[in-house]
Amino acid sequence: MPFIRIDIASKLSKEQKALLAEKITEAVGSVTQAPAHVTYVIINELEHEDIAVGGKLLTDRA
């Protein structure tokens, strides 16, 4: 039973999330042979103030 967590720093529409979940489920299934009905995709949308790169928050980067 695969659990795939996607952390993304942008807002996606419901349609984009559905397509992303579909494509990820297909890719995981093609490698692991796990059926789609047991594959979980969790999409976590992060705010730029919740992410730092090189020690700087994305909101503070130039």
PDB file with one MODEL, atoms N, CA, C and O in Angstrom:
MODEL        1
ATOM      1  N   MET A   1       0.844  -1.172   0.000  1.00  0.00           N
ATOM      2  CA  MET A   1       0.000   0.000   0.000  1.00  0.00           C
ATOM      3  C   MET A   1       0.892   1.237   0.000  1.00  0.00           C
ATOM      4  O   MET A   1       1.316   1.686   1.065  1.00  0.00           O
ATOM      5  N   PRO A   2       1.182   1.792  -1.169  1.00  0.00           N
ATOM      6  CA  PRO A   2       2.039   2.971  -1.243  1.00  0.00           C
ATOM      7  C   PRO A   2       1.344   4.239  -0.744  1.00  0.00           C
ATOM      8  O   PRO A   2       0.167   4.477  -1.013  1.00  0.00           O
ATOM      9  N   PHE A   3       2.110   5.037  -0.013  1.00  0.00           N
ATOM     10  CA  PHE A   3       1.690   6.377   0.390  1.00  0.00           C
ATOM     11  C   PHE A   3       2.698   7.343  -0.220  1.00  0.00           C
ATOM     12  O   PHE A   3       3.888   7.273   0.086  1.00  0.00           O
ATOM     13  N   ILE A   4       2.237   8.234  -1.070  1.00  0.00           N
ATOM     14  CA  ILE A   4       3.112   9.210  -1.701  1.00  0.00           C
ATOM     15  C   ILE A   4       2.697  10.586  -1.215  1.00  0.00           C
ATOM     16  O   ILE A   4       1.543  10.991  -1.354  1.00  0.00           O
ATOM     17  N   ARG A   5       3.653  11.293  -0.645  1.00  0.00           N
ATOM     18  CA  ARG A   5       3.381  12.642  -0.145  1.00  0.00           C
ATOM     19  C   ARG A   5       4.102  13.636  -1.039  1.00  0.00           C
ATOM     20  O   ARG A   5       5.301  13.511  -1.289  1.00  0.00           O
ATOM     21  N   ILE A   6       3.365  14.613  -1.513  1.00  0.00           N
ATOM     22  CA  ILE A   6       3.920  15.652  -2.368  1.00  0.00           C
ATOM     23  C   ILE A   6       3.798  16.979  -1.633  1.00  0.00           C
ATOM     24  O   ILE A   6       2.692  17.425  -1.328  1.00  0.00           O
ATOM     25  N   ASP A   7       4.922  17.601  -1.352  1.00  0.00           N
ATOM     26  CA  ASP A   7       4.943  18.946  -0.783  1.00  0.00           C
ATOM     27  C   ASP A   7       5.240  19.897  -1.932  1.00  0.00           C
ATOM     28  O   ASP A   7       6.245  19.747  -2.627  1.00  0.00           O
ATOM     29  N   ILE A   8       4.370  20.870  -2.128  1.00  0.00           N
ATOM     30  CA  ILE A   8       4.514  21.763  -3.271  1.00  0.00           C
ATOM     31  C   ILE A   8       4.339  23.213  -2.817  1.00  0.00           C
ATOM     32  O   ILE A   8       3.479  23.521  -1.992  1.00  0.00           O
ATOM     33  N   ALA A   9       5.169  24.089  -3.369  1.00  0.00           N
ATOM     34  CA  ALA A   9       5.164  25.497  -2.960  1.00  0.00           C
ATOM     35  C   ALA A   9       4.355  26.346  -3.926  1.00  0.00           C
ATOM     36  O   ALA A   9       4.759  27.449  -4.293  1.00  0.00           O
ATOM     37  N   SER A  10       3.231  25.830  -4.323  1.00  0.00           N
ATOM     38  CA  SER A  10       2.347  26.619  -5.177  1.00  0.00           C
ATOM     39  C   SER A  10       0.925  26.130  -4.971  1.00  0.00           C
ATOM     40  O   SER A  10       0.698  25.030  -4.465  1.00  0.00           O
ATOM     41  N   LYS A  11      -0.009  26.942  -5.361  1.00  0.00           N
ATOM     42  CA  LYS A  11      -1.417  26.572  -5.254  1.00  0.00           C
ATOM     43  C   LYS A  11      -1.832  25.882  -6.545  1.00  0.00           C
ATOM     44  O   LYS A  11      -1.556  26.370  -7.641  1.00  0.00           O
ATOM     45  N   LEU A  12      -2.487  24.763  -6.405  1.00  0.00           N
ATOM     46  CA  LEU A  12      -2.983  24.022  -7.552  1.00  0.00           C
ATOM     47  C   LEU A  12      -4.506  24.045  -7.552  1.00  0.00           C
ATOM     48  O   LEU A  12      -5.144  24.085  -6.500  1.00  0.00           O
ATOM     49  N   SER A  13      -5.062  24.020  -8.730  1.00  0.00           N
ATOM     50  CA  SER A  13      -6.514  23.909  -8.832  1.00  0.00           C
ATOM     51  C   SER A  13      -6.921  22.467  -8.519  1.00  0.00           C
ATOM     52  O   SER A  13      -6.079  21.570  -8.486  1.00  0.00           O
ATOM     53  N   LYS A  14      -8.199  22.256  -8.292  1.00  0.00           N
ATOM     54  CA  LYS A  14      -8.702  20.906  -8.048  1.00  0.00           C
ATOM     55  C   LYS A  14      -8.380  20.006  -9.242  1.00  0.00           C
ATOM     56  O   LYS A  14      -8.020  18.842  -9.064  1.00  0.00           O
ATOM     57  N   GLU A  15      -8.508  20.540 -10.450  1.00  0.00           N
ATOM     58  CA  GLU A  15      -8.221  19.772 -11.659  1.00  0.00           C
ATOM     59  C   GLU A  15      -6.744  19.391 -11.736  1.00  0.00           C
ATOM     60  O   GLU A  15      -6.413  18.269 -12.118  1.00  0.00           O
ATOM     61  N   GLN A  16      -5.859  20.315 -11.378  1.00  0.00           N
ATOM     62  CA  GLN A  16      -4.427  20.020 -11.382  1.00  0.00           C
ATOM     63  C   GLN A  16      -4.092  18.951 -10.350  1.00  0.00           C
ATOM     64  O   GLN A  16      -3.287  18.059 -10.620  1.00  0.00           O
ATOM     65  N   LYS A  17      -4.701  19.034  -9.175  1.00  0.00           N
ATOM     66  CA  LYS A  17      -4.468  18.027  -8.141  1.00  0.00           C
ATOM     67  C   LYS A  17      -4.941  16.656  -8.601  1.00  0.00           C
ATOM     68  O   LYS A  17      -4.267  15.652  -8.372  1.00  0.00           O
ATOM     69  N   ALA A  18      -6.094  16.614  -9.245  1.00  0.00           N
ATOM     70  CA  ALA A  18      -6.626  15.343  -9.736  1.00  0.00           C
ATOM     71  C   ALA A  18      -5.692  14.734 -10.777  1.00  0.00           C
ATOM     72  O   ALA A  18      -5.425  13.533 -10.743  1.00  0.00           O
ATOM     73  N   LEU A  19      -5.198  15.550 -11.697  1.00  0.00           N
ATOM     74  CA  LEU A  19      -4.284  15.059 -12.727  1.00  0.00           C
ATOM     75  C   LEU A  19      -2.964  14.607 -12.115  1.00  0.00           C
ATOM     76  O   LEU A  19      -2.432  13.562 -12.491  1.00  0.00           O
ATOM     77  N   LEU A  20      -2.434  15.380 -11.179  1.00  0.00           N
ATOM     78  CA  LEU A  20      -1.198  15.010 -10.501  1.00  0.00           C
ATOM     79  C   LEU A  20      -1.362  13.677  -9.781  1.00  0.00           C
ATOM     80  O   LEU A  20      -0.501  12.804  -9.890  1.00  0.00           O
ATOM     81  N   ALA A  21      -2.456  13.515  -9.050  1.00  0.00           N
ATOM     82  CA  ALA A  21      -2.708  12.264  -8.332  1.00  0.00           C
ATOM     83  C   ALA A  21      -2.828  11.092  -9.302  1.00  0.00           C
ATOM     84  O   ALA A  21      -2.303  10.009  -9.043  1.00  0.00           O
ATOM     85  N   GLU A  22      -3.516  11.310 -10.411  1.00  0.00           N
ATOM     86  CA  GLU A  22      -3.678  10.252 -11.411  1.00  0.00           C
ATOM     87  C   GLU A  22      -2.331   9.822 -11.988  1.00  0.00           C
ATOM     88  O   GLU A  22      -2.038   8.629 -12.064  1.00  0.00           O
ATOM     89  N   LYS A  23      -1.513  10.794 -12.396  1.00  0.00           N
ATOM     90  CA  LYS A  23      -0.223  10.482 -13.023  1.00  0.00           C
ATOM     91  C   LYS A  23       0.749   9.832 -12.034  1.00  0.00           C
ATOM     92  O   LYS A  23       1.467   8.898 -12.392  1.00  0.00           O
ATOM     93  N   ILE A  24       0.771  10.323 -10.794  1.00  0.00           N
ATOM     94  CA  ILE A  24       1.644   9.731  -9.778  1.00  0.00           C
ATOM     95  C   ILE A  24       1.210   8.301  -9.489  1.00  0.00           C
ATOM     96  O   ILE A  24       2.048   7.407  -9.374  1.00  0.00           O
ATOM     97  N   THR A  25      -0.101   8.082  -9.371  1.00  0.00           N
ATOM     98  CA  THR A  25      -0.622   6.741  -9.117  1.00  0.00           C
ATOM     99  C   THR A  25      -0.235   5.793 -10.245  1.00  0.00           C
ATOM    100  O   THR A  25       0.168   4.658  -9.988  1.00  0.00           O
ATOM    101  N   GLU A  26      -0.351   6.242 -11.488  1.00  0.00           N
ATOM    102  CA  GLU A  26       0.042   5.426 -12.639  1.00  0.00           C
ATOM    103  C   GLU A  26       1.529   5.093 -12.596  1.00  0.00           C
ATOM    104  O   GLU A  26       1.913   3.947 -12.826  1.00  0.00           O
ATOM    105  N   ALA A  27       2.368   6.083 -12.303  1.00  0.00           N
ATOM    106  CA  ALA A  27       3.815   5.868 -12.270  1.00  0.00           C
ATOM    107  C   ALA A  27       4.206   4.883 -11.175  1.00  0.00           C
ATOM    108  O   ALA A  27       5.006   3.976 -11.406  1.00  0.00           O
ATOM    109  N   VAL A  28       3.646   5.060  -9.991  1.00  0.00           N
ATOM    110  CA  VAL A  28       3.958   4.160  -8.878  1.00  0.00           C
ATOM    111  C   VAL A  28       3.489   2.745  -9.208  1.00  0.00           C
ATOM    112  O   VAL A  28       4.200   1.774  -8.950  1.00  0.00           O
ATOM    113  N   GLY A  29       2.304   2.633  -9.772  1.00  0.00           N
ATOM    114  CA  GLY A  29       1.778   1.322 -10.138  1.00  0.00           C
ATOM    115  C   GLY A  29       2.617   0.624 -11.184  1.00  0.00           C
ATOM    116  O   GLY A  29       2.782  -0.595 -11.127  1.00  0.00           O
ATOM    117  N   SER A  30       3.154   1.372 -12.144  1.00  0.00           N
ATOM    118  CA  SER A  30       3.963   0.753 -13.195  1.00  0.00           C
ATOM    119  C   SER A  30       5.280   0.210 -12.659  1.00  0.00           C
ATOM    120  O   SER A  30       5.840  -0.728 -13.226  1.00  0.00           O
ATOM    121  N   VAL A  31       5.773   0.782 -11.587  1.00  0.00           N
ATOM    122  CA  VAL A  31       7.031   0.319 -10.991  1.00  0.00           C
ATOM    123  C   VAL A  31       6.792  -0.742  -9.926  1.00  0.00           C
ATOM    124  O   VAL A  31       7.505  -1.744  -9.874  1.00  0.00           O
ATOM    125  N   THR A  32       5.789  -0.525  -9.074  1.00  0.00           N
ATOM    126  CA  THR A  32       5.579  -1.412  -7.920  1.00  0.00           C
ATOM    127  C   THR A  32       4.514  -2.472  -8.152  1.00  0.00           C
ATOM    128  O   THR A  32       4.380  -3.405  -7.360  1.00  0.00           O
ATOM    129  N   GLN A  33       3.758  -2.333  -9.234  1.00  0.00           N
ATOM    130  CA  GLN A  33       2.604  -3.200  -9.515  1.00  0.00           C
ATOM    131  C   GLN A  33       1.489  -3.055  -8.482  1.00  0.00           C
ATOM    132  O   GLN A  33       0.594  -3.897  -8.417  1.00  0.00           O
ATOM    133  N   ALA A  34       1.536  -2.001  -7.680  1.00  0.00           N
ATOM    134  CA  ALA A  34       0.475  -1.743  -6.699  1.00  0.00           C
ATOM    135  C   ALA A  34      -0.763  -1.256  -7.447  1.00  0.00           C
ATOM    136  O   ALA A  34      -0.667  -0.364  -8.290  1.00  0.00           O
ATOM    137  N   PRO A  35      -1.921  -1.835  -7.146  1.00  0.00           N
ATOM    138  CA  PRO A  35      -3.138  -1.363  -7.798  1.00  0.00           C
ATOM    139  C   PRO A  35      -3.511   0.043  -7.331  1.00  0.00           C
ATOM    140  O   PRO A  35      -3.205   0.447  -6.210  1.00  0.00           O
ATOM    141  N   ALA A  36      -4.171   0.764  -8.209  1.00  0.00           N
ATOM    142  CA  ALA A  36      -4.525   2.155  -7.911  1.00  0.00           C
ATOM    143  C   ALA A  36      -5.367   2.279  -6.647  1.00  0.00           C
ATOM    144  O   ALA A  36      -5.225   3.255  -5.910  1.00  0.00           O
ATOM    145  N   HIS A  37      -6.236   1.314  -6.383  1.00  0.00           N
ATOM    146  CA  HIS A  37      -7.150   1.453  -5.244  1.00  0.00           C
ATOM    147  C   HIS A  37      -6.464   1.329  -3.885  1.00  0.00           C
ATOM    148  O   HIS A  37      -7.097   1.556  -2.854  1.00  0.00           O
ATOM    149  N   VAL A  38      -5.179   0.974  -3.869  1.00  0.00           N
ATOM    150  CA  VAL A  38      -4.451   0.929  -2.588  1.00  0.00           C
ATOM    151  C   VAL A  38      -3.322   1.953  -2.550  1.00  0.00           C
ATOM    152  O   VAL A  38      -2.504   1.937  -1.631  1.00  0.00           O
ATOM    153  N   THR A  39      -3.271   2.838  -3.533  1.00  0.00           N
ATOM    154  CA  THR A  39      -2.219   3.848  -3.615  1.00  0.00           C
ATOM    155  C   THR A  39      -2.772   5.194  -3.160  1.00  0.00           C
ATOM    156  O   THR A  39      -3.741   5.706  -3.719  1.00  0.00           O
ATOM    157  N   TYR A  40      -2.138   5.753  -2.141  1.00  0.00           N
ATOM    158  CA  TYR A  40      -2.564   7.033  -1.565  1.00  0.00           C
ATOM    159  C   TYR A  40      -1.609   8.129  -2.019  1.00  0.00           C
ATOM    160  O   TYR A  40      -0.391   7.955  -1.975  1.00  0.00           O
ATOM    161  N   VAL A  41      -2.156   9.249  -2.452  1.00  0.00           N
ATOM    162  CA  VAL A  41      -1.367  10.427  -2.806  1.00  0.00           C
ATOM    163  C   VAL A  41      -1.859  11.570  -1.927  1.00  0.00           C
ATOM    164  O   VAL A  41      -3.034  11.935  -1.956  1.00  0.00           O
ATOM    165  N   ILE A  42      -0.940  12.126  -1.146  1.00  0.00           N
ATOM    166  CA  ILE A  42      -1.262  13.244  -0.264  1.00  0.00           C
ATOM    167  C   ILE A  42      -0.556  14.481  -0.808  1.00  0.00           C
ATOM    168  O   ILE A  42       0.669  14.494  -0.936  1.00  0.00           O
ATOM    169  N   ILE A  43      -1.319  15.511  -1.125  1.00  0.00           N
ATOM    170  CA  ILE A  43      -0.755  16.748  -1.667  1.00  0.00           C
ATOM    171  C   ILE A  43      -0.824  17.813  -0.583  1.00  0.00           C
ATOM    172  O   ILE A  43      -1.902  18.163  -0.102  1.00  0.00           O
ATOM    173  N   ASN A  44       0.335  18.317  -0.212  1.00  0.00           N
ATOM    174  CA  ASN A  44       0.443  19.323   0.839  1.00  0.00           C
ATOM    175  C   ASN A  44       0.954  20.618   0.216  1.00  0.00           C
ATOM    176  O   ASN A  44       2.112  20.704  -0.194  1.00  0.00           O
ATOM    177  N   GLU A  45       0.091  21.614   0.148  1.00  0.00           N
ATOM    178  CA  GLU A  45       0.482  22.909  -0.404  1.00  0.00           C
ATOM    179  C   GLU A  45       1.094  23.769   0.696  1.00  0.00           C
ATOM    180  O   GLU A  45       0.476  24.014   1.732  1.00  0.00           O
ATOM    181  N   LEU A  46       2.304  24.214   0.450  1.00  0.00           N
ATOM    182  CA  LEU A  46       3.044  25.000   1.434  1.00  0.00           C
ATOM    183  C   LEU A  46       3.067  26.470   1.027  1.00  0.00           C
ATOM    184  O   LEU A  46       3.129  26.804  -0.156  1.00  0.00           O
ATOM    185  N   GLU A  47       3.015  27.323   2.018  1.00  0.00           N
ATOM    186  CA  GLU A  47       3.189  28.755   1.779  1.00  0.00           C
ATOM    187  C   GLU A  47       4.687  29.039   1.644  1.00  0.00           C
ATOM    188  O   GLU A  47       5.511  28.328   2.220  1.00  0.00           O
ATOM    189  N   HIS A  48       5.031  30.059   0.899  1.00  0.00           N
ATOM    190  CA  HIS A  48       6.447  30.406   0.724  1.00  0.00           C
ATOM    191  C   HIS A  48       7.110  30.765   2.050  1.00  0.00           C
ATOM    192  O   HIS A  48       8.323  30.610   2.194  1.00  0.00           O
ATOM    193  N   GLU A  49       6.338  31.240   3.014  1.00  0.00           N
ATOM    194  CA  GLU A  49       6.912  31.557   4.327  1.00  0.00           C
ATOM    195  C   GLU A  49       7.212  30.299   5.143  1.00  0.00           C
ATOM    196  O   GLU A  49       7.824  30.387   6.208  1.00  0.00           O
ATOM    197  N   ASP A  50       6.789  29.136   4.658  1.00  0.00           N
ATOM    198  CA  ASP A  50       7.041  27.870   5.349  1.00  0.00           C
ATOM    199  C   ASP A  50       8.226  27.113   4.777  1.00  0.00           C
ATOM    200  O   ASP A  50       8.528  26.008   5.227  1.00  0.00           O
ATOM    201  N   ILE A  51       8.911  27.698   3.778  1.00  0.00           N
ATOM    202  CA  ILE A  51      10.003  27.013   3.089  1.00  0.00           C
ATOM    203  C   ILE A  51      11.236  27.903   3.096  1.00  0.00           C
ATOM    204  O   ILE A  51      11.158  29.098   2.812  1.00  0.00           O
ATOM    205  N   ALA A  52      12.366  27.308   3.423  1.00  0.00           N
ATOM    206  CA  ALA A  52      13.640  28.030   3.370  1.00  0.00           C
ATOM    207  C   ALA A  52      14.594  27.281   2.448  1.00  0.00           C
ATOM    208  O   ALA A  52      14.627  26.051   2.430  1.00  0.00           O
ATOM    209  N   VAL A  53      15.359  28.039   1.691  1.00  0.00           N
ATOM    210  CA  VAL A  53      16.412  27.499   0.835  1.00  0.00           C
ATOM    211  C   VAL A  53      17.668  28.289   1.143  1.00  0.00           C
ATOM    212  O   VAL A  53      17.655  29.520   1.119  1.00  0.00           O
ATOM    213  N   GLY A  54      18.743  27.594   1.429  1.00  0.00           N
ATOM    214  CA  GLY A  54      19.987  28.281   1.764  1.00  0.00           C
ATOM    215  C   GLY A  54      19.865  29.127   3.015  1.00  0.00           C
ATOM    216  O   GLY A  54      20.557  30.135   3.156  1.00  0.00           O
ATOM    217  N   GLY A  55      18.989  28.723   3.923  1.00  0.00           N
ATOM    218  CA  GLY A  55      18.817  29.442   5.176  1.00  0.00           C
ATOM    219  C   GLY A  55      17.921  30.665   5.090  1.00  0.00           C
ATOM    220  O   GLY A  55      17.763  31.386   6.075  1.00  0.00           O
ATOM    221  N   LYS A  56      17.332  30.907   3.930  1.00  0.00           N
ATOM    222  CA  LYS A  56      16.466  32.077   3.740  1.00  0.00           C
ATOM    223  C   LYS A  56      15.059  31.611   3.366  1.00  0.00           C
ATOM    224  O   LYS A  56      14.884  30.733   2.521  1.00  0.00           O
ATOM    225  N   LEU A  57      14.063  32.215   4.012  1.00  0.00           N
ATOM    226  CA  LEU A  57      12.687  31.929   3.637  1.00  0.00           C
ATOM    227  C   LEU A  57      12.451  32.374   2.196  1.00  0.00           C
ATOM    228  O   LEU A  57      13.021  33.366   1.743  1.00  0.00           O
ATOM    229  N   LEU A  58      11.615  31.639   1.489  1.00  0.00           N
ATOM    230  CA  LEU A  58      11.320  32.026   0.107  1.00  0.00           C
ATOM    231  C   LEU A  58      10.724  33.424   0.034  1.00  0.00           C
ATOM    232  O   LEU A  58      10.941  34.141  -0.943  1.00  0.00           O
ATOM    233  N   THR A  59       9.980  33.814   1.053  1.00  0.00           N
ATOM    234  CA  THR A  59       9.390  35.155   1.061  1.00  0.00           C
ATOM    235  C   THR A  59      10.445  36.245   1.213  1.00  0.00           C
ATOM    236  O   THR A  59      10.184  37.402   0.884  1.00  0.00           O
ATOM    237  N   ASP A  60      11.632  35.895   1.707  1.00  0.00           N
ATOM    238  CA  ASP A  60      12.689  36.883   1.939  1.00  0.00           C
ATOM    239  C   ASP A  60      13.773  36.865   0.863  1.00  0.00           C
ATOM    240  O   ASP A  60      14.701  37.672   0.903  1.00  0.00           O
ATOM    241  N   ARG A  61      13.660  35.966  -0.078  1.00  0.00           N
ATOM    242  CA  ARG A  61      14.682  35.880  -1.124  1.00  0.00           C
ATOM    243  C   ARG A  61      14.402  36.901  -2.210  1.00  0.00           C
ATOM    244  O   ARG A  61      13.249  37.164  -2.552  1.00  0.00           O
ATOM    245  N   ALA A  62      15.462  37.468  -2.744  1.00  0.00           N
ATOM    246  CA  ALA A  62      15.315  38.476  -3.814  1.00  0.00           C
ATOM    247  C   ALA A  62      15.164  37.809  -5.154  1.00  0.00           C
ATOM    248  O   ALA A  62      15.029  38.490  -6.171  1.00  0.00           O
TER     249      ALA A  62
ENDMDL
END
